[in-house]
């Protein structure tokens, strides 16, 4: 069975909701999926580091704060120098996602950071593989309305609760992204 680890930080709960949707899509595709939430101090447990080492695919997630990942995610990334040194994650599938309050909010900078982290670890990056909803008939809850190819982008208004955002279309996009990650990982097993 393909093992997928989703390691992420969420400041307010919106990125958690996106992570759960990626999890649902990967699980529906038949993978053994584990959510690994980086705590408020930027840490994960030794057992969670072991789960990352055992995974076939690692999905990175962070809110976009001031144009990049949260400091908690950055602390995790810096701590990943130990598996980097031994190339523990080499040739694993990698993917990433982010959420912010704005439609843009410089989310692409966050995805570029996650991509660069994956390349430092010699991983194989997977994008969304989804066409954008960009016609005149497009509606906000269409698949890939935010139009990201590099990784998953979701949006939650700054005054919304996690129950209100990300919106259903973004969450459905996240599920399809989770499914794609599993499909690609299975090709590399």
C-alpha positions as CSV (number, residue, x, y, z in Angstrom):
1,X,0.0,0.0,0.0
2,X,1.2,3.5,-0.8
3,X,2.0,5.5,2.3
4,X,1.4,9.3,2.2
5,X,2.4,11.7,5.0
6,X,0.9,15.1,5.0
7,X,3.1,17.4,7.2
8,X,1.7,20.9,7.7
9,X,1.3,23.8,10.0
10,X,-2.0,25.7,10.5
11,X,-2.3,28.9,12.5
12,X,-6.1,29.3,12.5
13,X,-7.4,26.0,11.3
14,X,-8.0,26.8,7.6
15,X,-4.8,25.0,6.5
16,X,-5.9,22.1,8.6
17,X,-9.1,21.9,6.6
18,X,-7.2,21.9,3.4
19,X,-4.9,19.1,4.8
20,X,-7.9,17.1,5.7
21,X,-9.3,17.4,2.2
22,X,-6.0,16.3,0.6
23,X,-6.0,13.4,3.1
24,X,-9.6,12.4,2.1
25,X,-8.6,12.4,-1.6
26,X,-5.5,10.3,-1.0
27,X,-7.4,7.9,1.3
28,X,-10.1,7.5,-1.3
29,X,-7.4,6.6,-3.8
30,X,-6.4,3.7,-1.6
31,X,-3.4,5.1,0.2
32,X,-2.4,4.8,3.9
33,X,-2.4,8.4,4.8
34,X,-1.2,10.2,8.0
35,X,-1.7,13.8,8.9
36,X,1.3,15.2,10.8
37,X,0.5,18.6,12.3
38,X,3.5,20.8,13.2
39,X,2.8,22.2,16.6
40,X,2.6,25.8,17.7
41,X,6.3,25.7,18.5
42,X,7.3,24.3,15.1
43,X,7.9,20.7,16.3
44,X,6.9,17.2,15.4
45,X,7.6,14.0,17.4
46,X,10.3,11.4,16.8
47,X,7.5,9.0,15.7
48,X,6.3,11.5,13.2
49,X,9.9,11.9,11.8
50,X,9.9,8.1,11.4
51,X,6.5,8.2,9.5
52,X,8.0,10.7,7.1
53,X,11.0,8.4,6.5
54,X,8.6,5.5,5.9
55,X,6.3,7.4,3.5
56,X,6.3,6.9,-0.3
57,X,5.1,10.5,-0.7
58,X,5.4,13.6,1.6
59,X,3.0,16.5,1.1
60,X,4.1,19.8,2.7
61,X,1.5,22.4,3.8
62,X,1.7,25.8,5.3
63,X,-0.4,28.9,5.4
64,X,1.0,31.8,3.4
65,X,2.1,34.5,5.9
66,X,3.8,37.6,4.6
67,X,4.6,35.9,1.3
68,X,6.1,32.6,2.5
69,X,5.6,29.7,4.9
70,X,4.9,30.2,8.6
71,X,7.8,30.4,11.0
72,X,6.7,27.1,12.5
73,X,6.9,25.4,9.1
74,X,10.3,27.0,8.5
75,X,11.5,25.6,11.8
76,X,10.4,22.1,10.7
77,X,12.1,22.6,7.4
78,X,15.3,23.6,9.0
79,X,15.1,20.5,11.3
80,X,14.8,18.4,8.2
81,X,18.5,18.8,7.6
82,X,19.1,15.6,9.5
83,X,17.2,13.4,7.0
84,X,18.6,15.7,4.2
85,X,22.2,14.8,5.3
86,X,21.4,11.1,4.9
87,X,19.2,11.6,1.8
88,X,16.3,9.8,3.6
89,X,13.7,11.4,1.4
90,X,15.5,11.0,-1.9
91,X,13.2,9.9,-4.7
92,X,10.1,10.2,-2.6
93,X,7.1,11.9,-4.2
94,X,6.7,15.5,-2.9
95,X,3.8,18.0,-3.3
96,X,2.7,21.1,-1.5
97,X,-0.3,23.3,-0.6
98,X,-1.0,26.6,1.0
99,X,-3.9,28.7,2.1
100,X,-4.2,32.5,2.6
101,X,-6.9,35.1,3.0
102,X,-6.4,36.7,-0.4
103,X,-7.0,35.1,-3.8
104,X,-3.3,35.7,-4.5
105,X,-1.6,36.7,-1.3
106,X,1.8,35.6,-2.9
107,X,0.8,32.0,-2.4
108,X,3.1,31.0,-5.3
109,X,6.1,32.2,-3.2
110,X,5.0,29.7,-0.6
111,X,4.7,26.9,-3.1
112,X,8.1,27.8,-4.5
113,X,9.6,27.5,-1.0
114,X,8.0,24.0,-0.6
115,X,9.2,23.0,-4.0
116,X,12.8,24.2,-3.2
117,X,12.7,22.2,0.1
118,X,11.7,19.1,-1.8
119,X,14.5,19.6,-4.3
120,X,17.0,20.1,-1.5
121,X,15.9,16.6,-0.4
122,X,16.2,15.2,-4.0
123,X,12.4,14.5,-4.1
124,X,10.1,14.2,-7.2
125,X,7.6,17.1,-7.3
126,X,4.0,16.7,-8.3
127,X,1.7,19.6,-9.3
128,X,-2.0,19.6,-9.4
129,X,-2.5,18.3,-12.9
130,X,-5.8,20.2,-13.0
131,X,-7.0,22.7,-15.6
132,X,-8.1,26.1,-14.3
133,X,-11.7,27.3,-14.1
134,X,-11.0,30.4,-16.2
135,X,-13.9,30.9,-18.6
136,X,-16.6,33.5,-18.4
137,X,-18.9,30.8,-17.1
138,X,-16.5,29.9,-14.2
139,X,-17.9,30.0,-10.7
140,X,-16.0,30.5,-7.4
141,X,-16.7,26.9,-6.3
142,X,-15.4,25.3,-9.6
143,X,-12.4,23.0,-9.5
144,X,-9.1,24.8,-9.5
145,X,-10.7,28.3,-9.5
146,X,-7.6,29.7,-8.0
147,X,-5.8,28.3,-11.0
148,X,-2.6,26.8,-9.6
149,X,-0.5,24.2,-11.4
150,X,2.5,24.1,-9.1
151,X,0.6,22.9,-6.1
152,X,-2.7,23.3,-4.3
153,X,-3.8,26.9,-3.4
154,X,-6.8,27.5,-1.3
155,X,-8.4,30.7,0.0
156,X,-10.2,31.6,3.2
157,X,-11.4,35.1,3.9
158,X,-9.6,36.7,6.8
159,X,-12.7,36.9,8.9
160,X,-13.9,33.4,8.2
161,X,-13.9,30.4,10.6
162,X,-12.4,27.1,9.4
163,X,-16.0,26.0,8.9
164,X,-16.5,28.8,6.4
165,X,-13.3,28.5,4.5
166,X,-11.6,27.2,2.4
167,X,-14.7,27.1,0.2
168,X,-16.2,23.8,-1.2
169,X,-14.6,24.2,-4.6
170,X,-11.1,24.6,-3.1
171,X,-11.7,21.5,-0.9
172,X,-12.8,19.4,-3.8
173,X,-9.7,20.6,-5.7
174,X,-7.7,19.4,-2.6
175,X,-9.3,16.0,-2.8
176,X,-8.4,15.6,-6.5
177,X,-4.9,16.8,-5.7
178,X,-4.6,14.1,-3.0
179,X,-5.8,11.5,-5.4
180,X,-3.3,12.6,-8.0
181,X,-0.4,12.4,-5.5
182,X,-1.3,8.7,-4.8
183,X,-1.6,7.9,-8.5
184,X,1.8,9.3,-9.2
185,X,3.4,7.7,-6.1
186,X,2.1,4.3,-7.3
187,X,3.9,4.7,-10.5
188,X,7.2,5.1,-8.6
189,X,6.8,2.2,-6.2
